[in-house]
Amino acid sequence: MGLQDELNALKEQSMKMIPKETAIIMADAMEDLQHADILDHSKRKGDLAPDFELSNAKGETVSSKALLSKGPVIINFYRGNW
């Protein structure tokens, strides 16, 4: 099973546990994002990001330069409450 198949199965399983009202809100938000052409303006694998500073989970400021000096960096954004 490939990664996309695993992701699709995980999504299907997750959707069974999400209340119907929440699933509708999530679907509407995804549709809004698609209509906003967000993918046309999103970074892709291999694109360079500008230097930045963000707060980590402990509230401490972390710079991209400092992280990159230690090796590759993966950034994950959490949307928060729906």
N, CA, C and O atoms as a MOPAC input file, in Angstrom:
PM7 MOZYME 1SCF
protein

 N      0.85300 1    -1.17400 1     0.00000 1
 C      0.00000 1     0.00000 1     0.00000 1
 C      0.90300 1     1.24300 1     0.00000 1
 O      1.82200 1     1.35600 1     0.81200 1
 N      0.62800 1     2.15500 1    -0.91000 1
 C      1.41100 1     3.37900 1    -1.00300 1
 C      0.98200 1     4.40500 1     0.04200 1
 O     -0.03500 1     4.23900 1     0.71500 1
 N      1.77400 1     5.46300 1     0.16400 1
 C      1.49500 1     6.50400 1     1.15200 1
 C      0.12800 1     7.14200 1     0.91600 1
 O     -0.62400 1     7.35600 1     1.86700 1
 N     -0.19900 1     7.44500 1    -0.33200 1
 C     -1.49400 1     8.07400 1    -0.60200 1
 C     -2.64500 1     7.16600 1    -0.19700 1
 O     -3.65500 1     7.63500 1     0.32800 1
 N     -2.49600 1     5.86100 1    -0.44100 1
 C     -3.52500 1     4.90400 1    -0.02400 1
 C     -3.67700 1     4.90200 1     1.49200 1
 O     -4.79200 1     4.85700 1     2.01200 1
 N     -2.55000 1     4.95100 1     2.19700 1
 C     -2.58700 1     4.98100 1     3.66100 1
 C     -3.25600 1     6.26400 1     4.16000 1
 O     -4.05300 1     6.23100 1     5.09700 1
 N     -2.92600 1     7.38600 1     3.53000 1
 C     -3.53500 1     8.65900 1     3.92800 1
 C     -5.03900 1     8.65900 1     3.66500 1
 O     -5.82100 1     9.14700 1     4.48100 1
 N     -5.43300 1     8.10900 1     2.52100 1
 C     -6.86200 1     8.03000 1     2.20700 1
 C     -7.60500 1     7.15200 1     3.20600 1
 O     -8.70700 1     7.49500 1     3.63400 1
 N     -7.01300 1     6.03300 1     3.57800 1
 C     -7.63600 1     5.13500 1     4.55700 1
 C     -7.73400 1     5.81200 1     5.92200 1
 O     -8.74500 1     5.68600 1     6.61200 1
 N     -6.68800 1     6.52600 1     6.30400 1
 C     -6.69900 1     7.24000 1     7.58200 1
 C     -7.76700 1     8.33000 1     7.58400 1
 O     -8.47000 1     8.51200 1     8.57800 1
 N     -7.88700 1     9.04900 1     6.48200 1
 C     -8.91500 1    10.09500 1     6.37300 1
 C    -10.30700 1     9.48300 1     6.49000 1
 O    -11.16100 1     9.99600 1     7.21200 1
 N    -10.52700 1     8.38700 1     5.77700 1
 C    -11.83100 1     7.72100 1     5.82100 1
 C    -12.16700 1     7.26200 1     7.23900 1
 O    -13.30000 1     7.41900 1     7.69300 1
 N    -11.18900 1     6.70000 1     7.93000 1
 C    -11.39000 1     6.23600 1     9.30400 1
 C    -11.67200 1     7.41800 1    10.23700 1
 O    -12.55000 1     7.34000 1    11.09600 1
 N    -10.93100 1     8.49700 1    10.06600 1
 C    -11.10700 1     9.68300 1    10.91100 1
 C    -12.47800 1    10.30200 1    10.71300 1
 O    -13.11700 1    10.72900 1    11.67500 1
 N    -12.93000 1    10.35200 1     9.47000 1
 C    -14.21900 1    10.98100 1     9.17300 1
 C    -15.37700 1    10.24700 1     9.85700 1
 O    -16.41400 1    10.84700 1    10.14000 1
 N    -15.20000 1     8.95700 1    10.12000 1
 C    -16.24300 1     8.19300 1    10.81000 1
 C    -16.38000 1     8.61400 1    12.26900 1
 O    -17.43600 1     8.42500 1    12.87300 1
 N    -15.31700 1     9.18600 1    12.83900 1
 C    -15.32900 1     9.56200 1    14.25500 1
 C    -15.67800 1    11.03700 1    14.47500 1
 O    -15.91700 1    11.45300 1    15.60900 1
 N    -15.70800 1    11.82000 1    13.40800 1
 C    -15.96200 1    13.25400 1    13.52100 1
 C    -17.46700 1    13.49800 1    13.47100 1
 O    -18.14400 1    12.97400 1    12.58600 1
 N    -18.00100 1    14.28300 1    14.40300 1
 C    -19.43700 1    14.58000 1    14.36400 1
 C    -19.83800 1    15.19300 1    13.01500 1
 O    -19.06200 1    15.93000 1    12.40700 1
 N    -21.03700 1    14.88600 1    12.56100 1
 C    -21.50300 1    15.33000 1    11.24200 1
 C    -21.40200 1    16.84800 1    11.08800 1
 O    -20.99000 1    17.33400 1    10.03500 1
 N    -21.77200 1    17.59900 1    12.12600 1
 C    -21.73500 1    19.06400 1    12.06000 1
 C    -20.30300 1    19.56000 1    11.83600 1
 O    -20.07700 1    20.50100 1    11.07500 1
 N    -19.35100 1    18.92500 1    12.50000 1
 C    -17.94000 1    19.30000 1    12.35800 1
 C    -17.44000 1    18.93600 1    10.96800 1
 O    -16.69900 1    19.70600 1    10.35600 1
 N    -17.83300 1    17.77900 1    10.46600 1
 C    -17.42000 1    17.35600 1     9.12900 1
 C    -17.91700 1    18.33300 1     8.06800 1
 O    -17.20900 1    18.61000 1     7.09900 1
 N    -19.12800 1    18.85400 1     8.24400 1
 C    -19.67700 1    19.83300 1     7.30000 1
 C    -18.85400 1    21.11700 1     7.33600 1
 O    -18.54200 1    21.68500 1     6.28900 1
 N    -18.50700 1    21.57100 1     8.52500 1
 C    -17.67700 1    22.77900 1     8.66100 1
 C    -16.32300 1    22.56700 1     7.99400 1
 O    -15.82800 1    23.44300 1     7.28600 1
 N    -15.73100 1    21.40300 1     8.22300 1
 C    -14.42900 1    21.10000 1     7.62800 1
 C    -14.51600 1    21.07000 1     6.10300 1
 O    -13.64900 1    21.61700 1     5.42100 1
 N    -15.54900 1    20.43900 1     5.57100 1
 C    -15.72300 1    20.35200 1     4.11500 1
 C    -15.92400 1    21.73800 1     3.51500 1
 O    -15.36900 1    22.04900 1     2.46100 1
 N    -16.72200 1    22.57200 1     4.19000 1
 C    -16.93800 1    23.94200 1     3.70900 1
 C    -15.63900 1    24.73600 1     3.70900 1
 O    -15.37800 1    25.49900 1     2.77900 1
 N    -14.82100 1    24.56100 1     4.74500 1
 C    -13.55100 1    25.27500 1     4.82700 1
 C    -12.60900 1    24.81800 1     3.70700 1
 O    -11.91900 1    25.64000 1     3.10400 1
 N    -12.57800 1    23.52600 1     3.43200 1
 C    -11.74300 1    23.01900 1     2.34400 1
 C    -12.19700 1    23.57400 1     0.99500 1
 O    -11.37500 1    23.93500 1     0.15300 1
 N    -13.49700 1    23.63600 1     0.80300 1
 C    -14.02900 1    24.19000 1    -0.44700 1
 C    -13.64800 1    25.66400 1    -0.58800 1
 O    -13.26500 1    26.11000 1    -1.66900 1
 N    -13.75400 1    26.41300 1     0.50600 1
 C    -13.34700 1    27.82600 1     0.48500 1
 C    -11.87900 1    27.96300 1     0.10000 1
 O    -11.52100 1    28.84000 1    -0.68600 1
 N    -11.03000 1    27.10100 1     0.65000 1
 C     -9.60400 1    27.14500 1     0.32700 1
 C     -9.35100 1    26.81400 1    -1.14100 1
 O     -8.49900 1    27.42500 1    -1.78500 1
 N    -10.09600 1    25.84400 1    -1.66200 1
 C     -9.91800 1    25.48500 1    -3.06600 1
 C    -10.34900 1    26.63000 1    -3.98200 1
 O     -9.69500 1    26.89500 1    -4.99100 1
 N    -11.44100 1    27.30800 1    -3.64000 1
 C    -11.91100 1    28.44000 1    -4.44100 1
 C    -10.97000 1    29.62800 1    -4.34000 1
 O    -10.94800 1    30.47400 1    -5.23400 1
 N    -10.20000 1    29.70400 1    -3.27700 1
 C     -9.25200 1    30.81000 1    -3.09600 1
 C     -7.95700 1    30.55900 1    -3.86600 1
 O     -7.03300 1    31.36900 1    -3.80300 1
 N     -7.88500 1    29.44800 1    -4.58800 1
 C     -6.68300 1    29.08400 1    -5.34600 1
 C     -5.44000 1    29.07100 1    -4.46100 1
 O     -4.35700 1    29.46700 1    -4.89200 1
 N     -5.60200 1    28.62000 1    -3.23800 1
 C     -4.50200 1    28.63400 1    -2.27100 1
 C     -3.31300 1    27.78700 1    -2.74400 1
 O     -2.16200 1    28.11500 1    -2.45600 1
 N     -3.59100 1    26.70600 1    -3.46500 1
 C     -2.49900 1    25.85100 1    -3.92600 1
 C     -1.61100 1    26.55700 1    -4.94300 1
 O     -0.42300 1    26.25300 1    -5.05500 1
 N     -2.19100 1    27.50300 1    -5.68500 1
 C     -1.39900 1    28.25400 1    -6.66500 1
 C     -0.36700 1    29.14800 1    -5.99300 1
 O      0.60700 1    29.55800 1    -6.62400 1
 N     -0.57800 1    29.45300 1    -4.71300 1
 C      0.30200 1    30.36300 1    -3.99100 1
 C      1.08500 1    29.66300 1    -2.87400 1
 O      1.79400 1    30.31300 1    -2.10500 1
 N      0.95300 1    28.35200 1    -2.79200 1
 C      1.59900 1    27.60000 1    -1.71900 1
 C      3.00700 1    27.17000 1    -2.11200 1
 O      3.31500 1    26.98400 1    -3.28900 1
 N      3.84300 1    27.01800 1    -1.10900 1
 C      5.18200 1    26.48500 1    -1.32500 1
 C      5.07300 1    25.00500 1    -1.67000 1
 O      4.16700 1    24.30700 1    -1.21400 1
 N      5.99800 1    24.55400 1    -2.46900 1
 C      6.04500 1    23.15900 1    -2.87400 1
 C      7.36000 1    22.53800 1    -2.37900 1
 O      8.28300 1    23.24700 1    -1.97700 1
 N      7.42300 1    21.23000 1    -2.41700 1
 C      8.63200 1    20.52400 1    -2.02400 1
 C      9.81600 1    21.09100 1    -2.80200 1
 O      9.78000 1    21.20200 1    -4.02700 1
 N     10.86000 1    21.44500 1    -2.06400 1
 C     12.05700 1    21.97500 1    -2.69100 1
 C     12.09700 1    23.49300 1    -2.80500 1
 O     13.15900 1    24.06000 1    -3.06300 1
 N     10.95000 1    24.16900 1    -2.61500 1
 C     10.93800 1    25.63300 1    -2.64200 1
 C     11.68400 1    26.17000 1    -1.43200 1
 O     11.68800 1    25.55000 1    -0.36900 1
 N     12.30900 1    27.31300 1    -1.59600 1
 C     12.99600 1    27.95900 1    -0.48100 1
 C     12.03200 1    28.86700 1     0.26900 1
 O     11.23400 1    29.57900 1    -0.34000 1
 N     12.11100 1    28.83600 1     1.56900 1
 C     11.30600 1    29.72000 1     2.40900 1
 C     12.17000 1    30.89200 1     2.86200 1
 O     13.38400 1    30.74500 1     2.99900 1
 N     11.56600 1    32.04700 1     3.09400 1
 C     12.35300 1    33.16700 1     3.62200 1
 C     12.77600 1    32.87300 1     5.06400 1
 O     12.17600 1    32.03300 1     5.73400 1
 N     13.80400 1    33.56700 1     5.53100 1
 C     14.19000 1    33.44800 1     6.93800 1
 C     13.02500 1    33.91600 1     7.80100 1
 O     12.32200 1    34.86000 1     7.44200 1
 N     12.82300 1    33.26000 1     8.93300 1
 C     11.71400 1    33.64200 1     9.81300 1
 C     12.02800 1    33.26200 1    11.24700 1
 O     12.94900 1    32.49400 1    11.52300 1
 N     11.24100 1    33.81700 1    12.14800 1
 C     11.26900 1    33.45100 1    13.56200 1
 C      9.84400 1    33.16300 1    13.98800 1
 O      8.92000 1    33.90300 1    13.64900 1
 N      9.67200 1    32.08100 1    14.73600 1
 C      8.36100 1    31.68200 1    15.24600 1
 C      8.51600 1    31.20500 1    16.67900 1
 O      9.61300 1    30.87500 1    17.13000 1
 N      7.39300 1    31.17600 1    17.38400 1
 C      7.39400 1    30.62400 1    18.73800 1
 C      7.22600 1    29.11200 1    18.65500 1
 O      6.43500 1    28.60300 1    17.86200 1
 N      7.98200 1    28.40800 1    19.48500 1
 C      7.81100 1    26.95800 1    19.54300 1
 C      6.71800 1    26.61900 1    20.55200 1
 O      6.05000 1    27.51200 1    21.07200 1
 N      6.53900 1    25.33600 1    20.82600 1
 C      5.48000 1    24.89000 1    21.74000 1
 C      5.66800 1    25.40700 1    23.16200 1
 O      4.71700 1    25.45300 1    23.94200 1
 N      6.90800 1    25.80000 1    23.49900 1
 C      7.20300 1    26.32700 1    24.83400 1
 C      7.11400 1    27.84800 1    24.88100 1
 O      7.36200 1    28.45200 1    25.92500 1
 N      6.76000 1    28.47400 1    23.75300 1
 C      6.67500 1    29.92500 1    23.70700 1
 C      8.01100 1    30.60800 1    23.45800 1
 O      8.10200 1    31.83400 1    23.51700 1
 N      9.04600 1    29.82500 1    23.18000 1
 C     10.37500 1    30.37600 1    22.92900 1
 C     10.51000 1    30.72400 1    21.44600 1
 O     10.01200 1    29.98900 1    20.59300 1
 N     11.17100 1    31.82300 1    21.13600 1
 C     11.39000 1    32.21900 1    19.75500 1
 C     12.50600 1    31.37500 1    19.15200 1
 O     13.58400 1    31.23600 1    19.73000 1
 N     12.23000 1    30.82100 1    17.99000 1
 C     13.18200 1    29.98000 1    17.27700 1
 C     13.34000 1    30.54300 1    15.86800 1
 O     12.34900 1    30.85700 1    15.20900 1
 N     14.57900 1    30.67200 1    15.40600 1
 C     14.80400 1    31.18900 1    14.05400 1
 C     15.06600 1    30.04700 1    13.08000 1
 O     15.62100 1    29.01000 1    13.44600 1
 N     14.65900 1    30.25800 1    11.84500 1
 C     14.89400 1    29.24400 1    10.82400 1
 C     16.38900 1    29.06100 1    10.58800 1
 O     16.84200 1    27.94300 1    10.34300 1
 N     17.15200 1    30.13500 1    10.65800 1
 C     18.59900 1    30.02300 1    10.45700 1
 C     19.22700 1    29.09600 1    11.50200 1
 O     20.06200 1    28.25400 1    11.17200 1
 N     18.81900 1    29.25900 1    12.76200 1
 C     19.37500 1    28.42600 1    13.83300 1
 C     19.00900 1    26.96000 1    13.62200 1
 O     19.83900 1    26.07500 1    13.82900 1
 N     17.77900 1    26.70700 1    13.21400 1
 C     17.35900 1    25.32700 1    12.98500 1
 C     18.08100 1    24.72400 1    11.78600 1
 O     18.53500 1    23.58100 1    11.83800 1
 N     18.18700 1    25.49600 1    10.70500 1
 C     18.84000 1    24.99200 1     9.49400 1
 C     20.32900 1    24.71700 1     9.70200 1
 O     20.91900 1    23.89700 1     9.00000 1
 N     20.92500 1    25.40500 1    10.66500 1
 C     22.34000 1    25.16100 1    10.93900 1
 C     22.56600 1    23.75800 1    11.50200 1
 O     23.68700 1    23.24900 1    11.49700 1
 N     21.48500 1    23.14200 1    11.98700 1
 C     21.56900 1    21.79000 1    12.55500 1
 C     21.17000 1    20.71200 1    11.55700 1
 O     21.37600 1    19.52500 1    11.80800 1
 N     20.59100 1    21.12400 1    10.40800 1
 C     20.15600 1    20.15400 1     9.40300 1
 C     18.83500 1    20.55900 1     8.78400 1
 O     18.36500 1    21.67500 1     9.00800 1
 N     18.22000 1    19.66600 1     8.00300 1
 C     16.94600 1    19.96800 1     7.34200 1
 C     15.84500 1    20.28000 1     8.35000 1
 O     15.87200 1    19.79900 1     9.48300 1
 N     14.87600 1    21.09000 1     7.92300 1
 C     13.78100 1    21.51600 1     8.79400 1
 C     12.44600 1    21.14700 1     8.16000 1
 O     12.24100 1    21.34400 1     6.96200 1
 N     11.55400 1    20.61700 1     8.96100 1
 C     10.17300 1    20.35800 1     8.54000 1
 C      9.28400 1    21.25800 1     9.38500 1
 O      9.41700 1    21.30300 1    10.60800 1
 N      8.38400 1    21.96800 1     8.73400 1
 C      7.47700 1    22.87800 1     9.43500 1
 C      6.06600 1    22.31700 1     9.32400 1
 O      5.61200 1    21.96600 1     8.23500 1
 N      5.37900 1    22.23500 1    10.45300 1
 C      4.01600 1    21.73600 1    10.48500 1
 C      3.13400 1    22.81000 1    11.09200 1
 O      3.39700 1    23.27700 1    12.20000 1
 N      2.08800 1    23.20800 1    10.37500 1
 C      1.15900 1    24.20900 1    10.88000 1
 C     -0.11900 1    23.51400 1    11.32500 1
 O     -0.69400 1    22.71500 1    10.58600 1
 N     -0.55100 1    23.82200 1    12.52200 1
 C     -1.79100 1    23.27900 1    13.04200 1
 C     -2.87700 1    24.32600 1    12.88900 1
 O     -2.70800 1    25.46600 1    13.32400 1
 N     -3.97400 1    23.95600 1    12.28400 1
 C     -5.06000 1    24.89100 1    12.03100 1
 C     -5.71900 1    25.34600 1    13.33900 1
 O     -6.12500 1    26.50100 1    13.45700 1
 N     -5.82200 1    24.47300 1    14.28300 1
 C     -6.47800 1    24.83000 1    15.54600 1
 C     -7.90900 1    24.33900 1    15.56600 1
 O     -8.26800 1    23.41900 1    14.83000 1
 N     -8.71600 1    24.94400 1    16.39800 1
 C    -10.12800 1    24.53900 1    16.52100 1
 C    -10.89800 1    24.86100 1    15.26900 1
 O    -10.69700 1    25.90400 1    14.64600 1
 N    -11.77200 1    23.96700 1    14.90900 1
 C    -12.64400 1    24.20200 1    13.76800 1
 C    -13.81100 1    25.00000 1    14.27800 1
 O    -14.71000 1    25.34000 1    13.50900 1

